[in-house]
Amino acid sequence: MPQTKPIISIENVVASATINQRVDLNAITRNFTDVEYHPDQFPGLVFRLKMPKTATLIFSSGKMVCTGAKSEDQAIKAVKMVVQRLRKGGIDVQNEPIIEIQNIVASASLGGRVHLEEAARQLPRSMYEPEQFPGLIHRMQEPKTVILLFASGKLVCTGAKKESEVYQAVNNLHTLLESKNLMIY
């Protein structure tokens, strides 16, 4: 008896951005008290936002990496807010950021258990070595993602660049597992 659709939760969206200009990280450190910058340890400055709860790395090249967002929209909004705050804080940012989603990590529950040994035999591009890692690693070609699948029916999906790809990947895998009678309800 097939169960309802998988429950999917977006855990982290990583976006890269550039403002195509050099940035004085020391000036940002002087103008903002709550940023983290330790150039002896790491070349980027960490700019945190409370809403949406994100951390944006800013490099002197004008490149940025935003992590922690729970949606594509949130990631884009966070980068734009960081640029806006920099301007308000006296940093001369001339260009609008060019933002690109790099990776979306999601967790999901398929609502039943999975026969991992059998799944490893039947699913192409899958690897299962329980002595090394308790999950099956499945490399999906379309959409291009990697899914870590556990016997509990819980999984982690990574590598998607759009939220729609996450839903497509998880639903494709679930349909495939059901068609091969690998789900236990």
C-alpha positions as CSV (number, residue, x, y, z in Angstrom):
1,M,0.0,0.0,0.0
2,P,1.8,3.2,-1.2
3,Q,1.8,6.0,1.3
4,T,1.3,9.7,0.8
5,K,3.9,12.0,-0.7
6,P,7.3,12.4,1.1
7,I,7.7,15.1,3.6
8,I,10.5,17.4,2.4
9,S,12.3,20.2,4.3
10,I,14.8,22.6,2.8
11,E,17.7,22.8,5.3
12,N,20.2,25.1,3.7
13,V,20.6,27.1,0.5
14,V,24.0,28.2,-0.6
15,A,24.3,31.2,-2.9
16,S,27.3,32.9,-4.5
17,A,27.3,36.5,-5.5
18,T,29.6,39.2,-6.8
19,I,29.5,42.9,-6.9
20,N,32.3,43.1,-9.4
21,Q,34.4,45.5,-7.4
22,R,37.1,45.4,-4.7
23,V,35.9,45.7,-1.1
24,D,37.9,47.1,1.9
25,L,37.2,44.4,4.5
26,N,39.0,46.4,7.2
27,A,36.6,49.4,6.6
28,I,33.7,47.0,7.1
29,T,35.2,45.8,10.3
30,R,35.6,49.4,11.5
31,N,32.0,50.4,10.5
32,F,30.3,47.2,11.8
33,T,30.9,45.9,15.3
34,D,29.2,42.5,14.8
35,V,31.2,41.1,11.9
36,E,33.9,38.5,12.2
37,Y,37.2,39.0,10.3
38,H,40.4,37.2,11.1
39,P,42.6,37.6,8.0
40,D,45.4,35.5,9.5
41,Q,43.0,32.5,9.7
42,F,40.6,33.0,6.7
43,P,40.5,35.6,3.9
44,G,36.8,36.2,4.2
45,L,34.7,38.4,6.5
46,V,31.6,36.9,8.1
47,F,28.5,39.1,8.0
48,R,25.5,37.6,9.9
49,L,21.9,38.5,9.5
50,K,19.2,37.6,12.1
51,M,16.3,37.7,9.5
52,P,16.7,35.7,7.4
53,K,19.1,33.9,9.7
54,T,22.2,33.6,7.4
55,A,25.9,34.1,7.3
56,T,27.5,35.8,4.3
57,L,31.2,35.5,3.6
58,I,32.5,38.6,1.9
59,F,35.9,38.6,0.2
60,S,38.0,41.6,-0.8
61,S,37.5,40.6,-4.5
62,G,33.8,41.5,-4.1
63,K,32.7,37.9,-4.2
64,M,30.3,36.6,-1.5
65,V,28.9,33.3,-0.4
66,C,25.7,33.2,1.6
67,T,24.7,30.1,3.7
68,G,21.9,29.2,6.1
69,A,18.9,30.4,4.0
70,K,15.9,28.0,4.0
71,S,14.8,29.0,0.4
72,E,16.1,30.4,-2.8
73,D,14.2,33.6,-2.2
74,Q,15.6,33.9,1.3
75,A,19.2,33.5,0.0
76,I,18.7,36.2,-2.6
77,K,17.0,38.5,-0.1
78,A,19.9,38.0,2.4
79,V,22.6,38.9,-0.1
80,K,20.6,42.1,-1.2
81,M,20.2,43.0,2.5
82,V,23.9,42.6,3.2
83,V,24.7,44.9,0.2
84,Q,22.1,47.4,1.5
85,R,23.5,47.4,5.0
86,L,27.1,47.9,3.7
87,R,25.9,51.0,1.8
88,K,24.1,52.3,4.8
89,G,27.2,51.7,6.9
90,G,29.3,53.9,4.6
91,I,30.8,51.2,2.3
92,D,30.8,52.3,-1.4
93,V,29.1,49.5,-3.2
94,Q,28.5,50.7,-6.8
95,N,26.9,47.6,-8.4
96,E,23.9,45.4,-7.7
97,P,25.0,41.9,-6.7
98,I,24.8,39.1,-9.3
99,I,23.5,36.1,-7.3
100,E,23.6,32.5,-8.2
101,I,22.2,29.5,-6.2
102,Q,25.0,26.9,-5.9
103,N,23.5,24.2,-3.8
104,I,20.4,23.2,-1.9
105,V,20.4,20.7,0.9
106,A,17.1,19.2,2.0
107,S,16.0,16.4,4.3
108,A,13.0,14.2,3.7
109,S,11.0,11.3,5.1
110,L,9.5,8.7,2.8
111,G,7.1,7.6,5.4
112,G,8.3,4.0,5.5
113,R,11.4,1.9,5.8
114,V,13.7,0.9,2.9
115,H,15.5,-2.4,2.0
116,L,18.9,-0.8,1.6
117,E,20.9,-3.9,0.5
118,E,18.3,-4.7,-2.2
119,A,18.1,-1.0,-3.2
120,A,21.9,-1.0,-3.7
121,R,21.6,-4.0,-6.0
122,Q,18.7,-2.6,-8.0
123,L,19.3,1.1,-8.2
124,P,21.9,2.3,-10.8
125,R,24.7,4.6,-9.6
126,S,24.2,3.6,-5.9
127,M,26.8,2.6,-3.3
128,Y,26.1,1.0,0.0
129,E,28.9,0.0,2.4
130,P,27.3,-0.2,5.9
131,E,30.7,-0.7,7.6
132,Q,31.8,2.7,6.3
133,F,28.5,4.7,6.3
134,P,25.0,3.6,7.4
135,G,23.3,5.2,4.3
136,L,23.0,4.3,0.6
137,I,24.6,6.9,-1.6
138,H,22.5,7.4,-4.8
139,R,23.7,9.6,-7.6
140,M,20.7,10.7,-9.6
141,Q,21.4,12.0,-13.1
142,E,18.1,13.9,-13.7
143,P,17.9,16.2,-11.8
144,K,21.6,16.0,-11.0
145,T,21.6,15.4,-7.2
146,V,23.1,13.1,-4.6
147,I,20.8,11.4,-2.2
148,L,21.9,9.8,1.1
149,L,19.1,7.3,1.9
150,F,18.8,5.5,5.3
151,A,16.9,2.3,6.3
152,S,14.5,4.5,8.3
153,G,13.2,6.0,5.0
154,K,14.8,9.3,5.9
155,L,17.2,10.9,3.4
156,V,19.3,13.9,2.6
157,C,19.3,15.4,-0.9
158,T,22.2,17.6,-2.0
159,G,23.4,19.2,-5.2
160,A,20.2,20.7,-6.5
161,K,20.3,24.3,-7.8
162,K,16.5,24.9,-7.6
163,E,14.0,24.0,-5.0
164,S,11.9,22.3,-7.7
165,E,14.8,19.9,-8.4
166,V,14.8,18.8,-4.8
167,Y,11.1,17.9,-5.0
168,Q,11.6,16.2,-8.3
169,A,14.6,14.1,-7.1
170,V,12.9,12.9,-3.9
171,N,9.7,12.1,-5.7
172,N,11.6,10.3,-8.5
173,L,13.5,8.2,-6.0
174,H,10.3,7.4,-4.0
175,T,8.5,6.3,-7.1
176,L,11.4,4.2,-8.2
177,L,11.7,2.5,-4.7
178,E,7.9,1.8,-4.7
179,S,8.0,0.4,-8.3
180,K,10.7,-2.1,-7.2
181,N,8.9,-3.0,-4.0
182,L,11.8,-1.7,-1.8
183,M,9.6,0.3,0.6
184,I,8.3,-1.3,3.8
185,Y,5.1,0.3,5.2
